[in-house]
Amino acid sequence: MKKQWLSLALGVVTATGGFLDAGTIATSGEAGAKFGLGLIWAVVVATIAVILMVEMVGRFTAVSQKTYADAIRENFGFKFYLLPLSSELIAESLMLTAEIGGIAIALSLFTGISWHYLFPVAAFIVWLMAWRAPFDLIENGPAILGLLTLSFIAGIAVLGGPSPQLLTTLWHPQIQSGNLADYLYLVAAILGATISPYLLYFYSSGALEENWSAGSLLLNRVTAIVGMSFGSVGSMALVFLAAMVLQPLNMTSNTLGELGLAMAKPLGIVGSLLFAAVLFTTCLGAALEVVLGVSYNISQGFGWEWSEGKKPVEAARFNLVLTIFVIVAIIIGLLGIDPLQLALFASTIIALFLPISLSPFLILMNDPQYLGDKTNGRFTNIAVICILVIAFIVALVSLPLEIFTGGG
Amino acid sequence: MDMSNVREDHTFSIADILDGQLETSDEIEIGRVADIEAEWREDGQLVLTNLITGPQALAGRVSSHLRPIFRFFLRDRFEQRIALKEVEQYGPTLRLRGKAAEYPVGQSEKWIADHILRWIPGSGYSRS
């Protein structure tokens, strides 16, 4: 029993850390700086979606002992499998570049060296951990440090909390006539940043790495709800901070580093360092989850050996894939695109692809062959479909507008 | 189809075998079934003979037009066959009788370890 509670605590911490990454920090910061609290509702919707998804994928693997990628290939065949695979490769290579950029910016906040020079260093750290670190270190290390995110709440308290005027933007967002495209773009990005499909591949593989069984279902549900809610609190706290500090300064087109000002104002140098630490740990954790999520996906889809518990030569193709994927991100990184803009763009692309990456999942979750009597209830199905449709439509409308008007 | 090595209470369709995970007796996952080969016997029976893996077979699954293009470039070099009688147990995972080293499928694993990963520190490579 004691061990169960320990693993629950770890699970909650893991989920908290897994929630935040370059995508959520970028979208929360931008949302607060541009629209006050007018996008908090999107964070709430995204949180509900990610709780449902994480609970579902944990249940799927615990009961069927299959990962998501296994099931797509076996149930829908090779030709279909290429669809979610290619959408995943496009979106996550951009996202990985943004996460590595986030780590580089955090390092540059600590050292004062330009993030462009630190980008290869950050990529090397990610690769080294993916190459050799055991699974529990990858899962729990960055996640425990991710609790630093709660310092955002301290920042809000020091500033004396939001003004009543700001609070009205919660239900009455101020969108100027020219800003509607920006607003919709951020709605899509918030949904895409939170409901990332790499979580499905990573989480279902992790459940097998940790030998989950049908007895883990209660633990799975509690972890999903409590952990993701905690993570969501960190994300909302950043929206509040950005709304209270950055919006009055009219800082509406930011970089990840400039978002740190939201913490520097209330807490001074300590605040800056805390922000840098949060950026570093959450981006590192997420970069590892993205790299491994994609490598798990490919290896399982093609039926190769995979596991972080094995030496690289014992799962050679899996480790070659993860090495190549980091190299791809370095090449994209050479373009020098600002990580915050890249994270926003990648998140919106993910939102656009959500129907492709998640519809097979929804079908599998209703298949008694895999889940016996543990298939989805009607509420879960309807809720997930609604959120997918919203994310897709908002992304479809806002992406062309954002690209052709040059954004910002 | 020769069903002598299948338990009697199970019936299988081709779809159960296609895309199935191939696992050897030493618990190594070597690949997935890309295609199945069958032959007409003289008595008019259609008998499944081999499981096939490889890029040409996979390309053929995507579109029949791709198969000749892939064959022209790859010239059957990466296509491998496993006789159906090697399968010990059917299901989403197909258990094979032999060890991983006995099958041509999945030898790229060893090639990658021997020629690429061995040069990267920490790969755990040892000459054997």
Contacts between the chains, C-beta under 8 A, distances in Angstrom:
chain1	res1	chain2	res2	distance
A	66	B	92	7.3
A	70	B	21	7.1
A	70	B	92	7.8
A	73	B	19	5.2
A	73	B	32	6.6
A	74	B	19	5.3
A	74	B	20	6.8
A	74	B	21	7.5
A	74	B	92	5.4
A	77	B	18	7.1
A	77	B	19	5.8
A	77	B	61	7.3
A	78	B	19	6.0
A	78	B	32	8.0
A	78	B	34	7.0
A	78	B	58	5.8
A	78	B	61	4.9
A	78	B	62	7.2
A	79	B	61	5.6
A	79	B	62	5.1
A	82	B	62	6.9
A	131	B	120	7.7
A	131	B	122	6.2
A	132	B	122	5.0
A	301	B	32	8.0
A	302	B	31	6.7
A	302	B	32	6.2
A	303	B	21	5.0
A	303	B	22	6.2
A	303	B	29	5.7
A	303	B	30	7.2
A	303	B	31	4.6
A	303	B	32	3.4
A	304	B	29	6.2
A	304	B	30	7.8
A	304	B	31	6.9
A	304	B	106	7.5
A	304	B	109	7.1
A	305	B	28	6.1
A	305	B	29	5.1
A	305	B	30	7.9
A	305	B	109	6.8
A	306	B	29	7.8
A	311	B	123	7.0
A	311	B	124	3.0
A	312	B	113	8.0
A	312	B	117	5.5
A	312	B	120	7.4
A	312	B	122	7.1
A	312	B	123	4.3
A	312	B	124	5.8
A	313	B	113	4.1
A	313	B	117	5.4
A	313	B	118	7.4
A	313	B	123	5.2
A	313	B	124	5.1
A	313	B	125	4.9
A	314	B	124	7.0
A	316	B	109	4.8
A	316	B	110	7.4
A	316	B	112	4.2
A	316	B	113	4.3
A	316	B	116	7.9
A	316	B	117	5.6
A	317	B	108	6.7
A	317	B	109	5.8
A	317	B	112	6.1
A	319	B	117	6.5
A	319	B	123	7.5
A	320	B	112	5.3
A	320	B	116	6.4
A	320	B	117	6.9
A	323	B	120	7.6
